[in-house]
Amino acid sequence: MKSVVATYAKRLLLITLAAGVLALVLFFVLPGTWFSPSVPFLFAFYYACSLLSFIMLSRSLQTKFSRFVSVFMLTTAVKLFLYISIMIIYAFINKKDAVPFLLNFFILYIVYTIFEVTQIIGLTKLSTSAGKMKHES
């Protein structure tokens, strides 16, 4: 399992770096009003949330399938609640930067969600083909 998490962390770092380079290029190409000064922190935030949820999900694959489903639903719900809370709090605290922040937050949400889903699908396929996941009867 450690190698699966290490591989995921490396891929996640590559996605984060690629998105960061793209954001840096777009920062110089697009008007400055499109970018929030909090973007570098958003990369770190999404990296940490994605890695933590993947670790929890990969551990749950060692048990029954129903456990994996429960952990998947729980991590998804917690992340959505956390993301919405951060967006609302930031928008109230920093009203001038609310629109660029929400736009940047949403774009990164899409990027990281697509990456997470593809990696989780690959992990579940790997686990079921290796017979690691126990199905309930």
N, C-alpha and C positions, 0 to 999 in steps of 0.2 A: 504494500500500500504506500510506503514511503516513496517508492520510485514513481508511482502514479501521481502523487501530490507534487513531487519535485518536477516532474515533466509538466504538469499543469502550471506550476509557478513560473517555469521558464517560458512557456507559451504565453502566459498572462503578461509577463514582463515584456515580451516581444510586442504583443498587441498594445500594451501601454506606451512603449517607446514609439511605435509606429504612429499611434494616435497623437502622441505628444509632438512628434516631428511635423505631422500634418497640421496640427493646431498652430504650431509655431510659424509654418509657412503661410497659413491662412491669416494669421495675425498681421503679417506684413503686407498681405495682398488685399484683405478686406478692411473696411473702415473699423476703427478701434471701438466703435459702439457695439460691435457684435460680440466682443469678448469681455468676460468678467475677470477682474483681477484674482478671483478665487480659483481659476481653472487648474493651476498646478496642484492645489489641494484636492480638487475633485478627482484628479488622476490617482492620487494616493488613497483617497477614500474608496474609490471603486476597486482599486487593486486589493485593498484590505478586505472589503466586504466580499468580493468574489472569491478570494483565497479561503477565507473563513468558511463560507458556505460550501465550497467544494470539499474542504476537509471534512466537514460534518456529513456531507452526502456520501463521500467515499467510505467513511467509517460505517455508515448505515447499510451500505451494500454488503457488508460482511454478515448481516443478519437476515431476517425474513424480508420478503418483498414488501409486505405491509408496513414494516418499520421504515424502509426506504421511502415509500410513498408518504408516510406521515412526516418524516424529516424533511422531505422535499416541500410539502405543503407548508410546514411550519417555517422553514427558512425563507420561502417565497413571501409568505405573509409578513414576517418580521421585516424583511428587506423593504417591501412596499410601504409598510407603516413608517419605517425609518426614513426612507426617501421622501415620502410626502411630508413628514414632520420637518425635515431639514429644509425642504423647499419653502414651506409656509413660514417657518421661523426666519429664514434668511430674507425672504421677501418683506416681512414686517420690519426687520431690523435695518435692512439696507434697501430702502425703496428706490433709490436712484439706480442701483445696480440689479434690480429684481428681474427685469426682462432679459438682459444678457445672461445672467446667472441661470435662470430657468431654461433658456434656450441651450446653453452649454450643458447643463445638467441632463436635459432630456436627450440630447445627441449622444452624450457619453452613456446614458442609460441604455439606449438602443444598441450601441456598439458592444458594450459589455454583456448585455443580455443575449445577443446573438452568439457571442463567443461562449458564454456559459452554457447555453442550451446545446450547442453543437458538441461541446466537451462532455456534458452529462450524458447525452445520447450515446456518444462513443464509449463512455465508461460503462453504461448499463449494458450495451451490446457486448463489450469485452467480458463483463462479469457473468452475463447469462450464457455466453458461449463457453466460458471456462467452467461453468457449473458452480460458481461461487455463491450465487444468490439462492437462498432456500425459498421455494414457493410453498405457500400454505395449501393444504388439501381441504 
